[in-house]
Amino acid sequence: MPARAMIDREALLDDQQFARLLAFLNYSWNGYRKVRKGVKKRVARHMQELKCRNMDEYLARLQAHPGHRAECRRQMTVSISRFFRDLRLWEILEARVLPELAAQHPETVKVWSAGCAGGEEVYSFRILWETFTEKYSTPPRLKLIATDLAPQYLERAKKGIYPNGALRDADAARRSDWFFNFKKDRYIIRPWLKNTIDWRVQDLLTDPPPAQDLDLVFLRNSLLTYYLPDLSAKPLQRVIESLKPNGFLVIGAKEQIPEPARSHLMSYDRYVFRKT
């Protein structure tokens, strides 16, 4: 790209202008603060595509055209993740949550990864499930749904190809058992792990949950991180309603359940809540 275009793009969307956009969308500055560099580049590119010379023109265009607003929101999705992120969570799932789910639901366990990005979390759970159910002669059937607002992230997840950095929390045994190293710094997930995953485009803000009577929902580093409470309250309520009684909700390590939603949940362990 010509140097002049790069300069124009940076001038188009500085932090002050980006903060205006976040306020317009009811998004959280704290949520985007550490990841804003890449997001700002994508949004600035969208502004240029729409021939908007400044933030005033861009916000007016988003206000007038729902399709442009929807595309802006897709550009603002964040795909930063890695396998077995927050290792303590996966220890809790393996030691406590999965045994309870298998005992309570011996036929089928229904799991939803909401805002799955590039699939690292989904495949991490798939690997954990395979390891856990090895001891069962007839394990419960797993119904695993993975959704994200950005179709490009889902396409990447379906390919199952990841850089070495995405596996930094996966020990040598997991790398050997569940991945092929097909390039110096690229790994591919074992293809058969994809078989039971139902990938869907879904907007957490507007679309209903992809299923009801869910046993476990991953809602990590998405709804509660990037949206302000006024915007996230109703979607969060829908997520909780999609859980069965005693179903599990998993959130990010630095996230908090808003006070109104706590009446429907009780703390189970670090990162994990249970529907009352």
Buried (B, 14 or more C-beta within 10 A) or exposed (E): EEEEEEEEBEEBBEEEBBBBBBEBBEBBEEBBEEBBEEBBBBBBBBBBEBEBEEBEEBBEBBEEEEEBBBBBBBBBBBBEBBBBBBEEBBBBBBEBBBEBBBEEBEEEBBBBBBBBBBBBBBBBBBBBBBBBBEEEEEBBEBBBBBBBBBEEBBEBBBEBBBEEEBBEBBEEEBBEEBBBEEEEEBBBBBEEBBEEBEBBEBEBBEBEBBBEEBBBBBBBBBBBBBBBBEBBBEBBEEBBEBBBEBBBBBBBEEBEBEEEBEEBBEEBBEBBBBBE
